[in-house]
């Protein structure tokens, strides 16, 4: 992803983000931020693919923050749930 920043005549700043289709597929725009690099965003919580982890960039008004998540290994065995009719 490439970032370009422009100063406008009215004193405001415009930031332009340029990315390929794959990056755009993992970019989310919410009411107060843009999050790029994650599987899903909801209520200020982000979701990375468990097996691969990943890196994300979060843009909010005037701020840019990068963070990452290491891969998470699945448990070797998932316990079975037994149900019984009454």
WOWO-V252173 format. One record per pair of residues at least 4 apart in sequence whose C-alpha atoms are under 7 Angstrom apart, sorted by the first residue. I is the first residue (numbers start at 1). J is the second residue. Records with the same first field share a line. If there is no record, write none. Layout:
# WOWO-V252173
I->J ; J
This chain:
# WOWO-V252173
1->17 ; 18 ; 19
2->17 ; 18 ; 19
3->15 ; 16 ; 17 ; 18
4->15 ; 16 ; 17
5->13 ; 14 ; 15 ; 16
6->13 ; 14 ; 15
7->11 ; 12 ; 13 ; 14
8->12 ; 13
19->23 ; 24
20->24
21->25
22->26
23->27 ; 37
26->36 ; 37 ; 38 ; 39
27->35 ; 36 ; 37 ; 38
28->34 ; 35 ; 36 ; 41
29->33 ; 34 ; 35
30->34
32->60
33->58 ; 59 ; 60
34->58 ; 59 ; 60
35->56 ; 57 ; 58 ; 59
36->56 ; 57 ; 58
37->55 ; 56 ; 57
38->46 ; 47 ; 48 ; 56
39->47 ; 48 ; 49
40->46 ; 47
41->45 ; 46 ; 47
42->46
48->53 ; 54
49->53
50->71 ; 72
51->71 ; 72 ; 73
52->71
53->69 ; 70 ; 71
54->68 ; 69 ; 70
55->67 ; 68 ; 69
56->66 ; 67 ; 68
57->64 ; 65 ; 66 ; 67
58->64 ; 65 ; 66
59->63 ; 64 ; 65
60->64
